Amino acid sequence: MQTFTTSGVCAKTIDFKIEDGILKDVKFNGGCPGNAIGLSAVVKGMKIEDVIARLEGTECGDKSTSCPDQLANALKKIIK
């Protein structure tokens, strides 16, 4: 598992595991539990490039980022 420290969102960190370019596991630490569990279930098994394409730029209320956007940011660091 890798850990990404978030910025500007309620979740403090995101733990995730990638195997062969596929997101195998995701856990948001903090934030809205139901949304975090749901988002984790939806993206599990997806290619990381597809997760980034779908989630990047998602905003939360008046914030310029969100937990989904922060996950996209974490994954972008992996593929660079």
N, C-alpha and C positions, 0 to 999 in steps of 0.2 A: 504494500500500500504506500502511496505517496500522499503527502499532506501539502495543501495549498492554503496559505493564510489570506483570507479575503480582505477586502477594503470597501467600506461604504455600505455594507449590508448587515443584517442581523446575525446571520451565521458567522461564526468566528473563523472556522476552518472548513475545508472540504477534504475528505479522505477519498482516494480513488485508486483503482487498480486497472491497468491496461495490459492486455496480452495480444500480441500480433495485430496491433492497431485497433482493437476492439475494447470498448469500455466494459469491464467485467463486473465492477462493483463501485458504488458511489455512496458516500455518507456525508451529509451536511451536519456539522456540529453547531447547534444553536439555530435560531431562526424559527420559522413556522413549521412545526413538526409534520403536519399533514401534507403541506405543499412539498416539503423536502423529501418525504417518503414517496409521494406520488411522482415527483420529478425523477428521483433515483430509479424507480421502477420503469419509467418510460424510456430512459436513455440507456439502461442496462442492455448490453448486447449490440449496441450501435457502433458503427465506425466512428472514431473520434472526429474525423473531418465532417461527418454528417451532423454530429452533436454541435460542433462549432457553428456550422452554417445555420442551424435552426435556432440556436440560443443567443448567439452574439448580438449585442445591442439591445437586448430586452431590458426595459426599465421597470422600476418598482415605484409606483406613486410619483412623487416629485424628485426621486433620486435618479441620477444618470446611469445607474447600474442596478443589478438585481442578483439574486443567487444564481439563476440560470446564466446570466452574463458572466458572473465570476467563475462559474464552471467552464464556460467557453474560454475565458482568459487563462485559466489553469491549463487547459488542454492545448491551447496555442503555444504555450511555453514548452510543451513536450515535443511538438512536431517541428520546432525550429531547429 
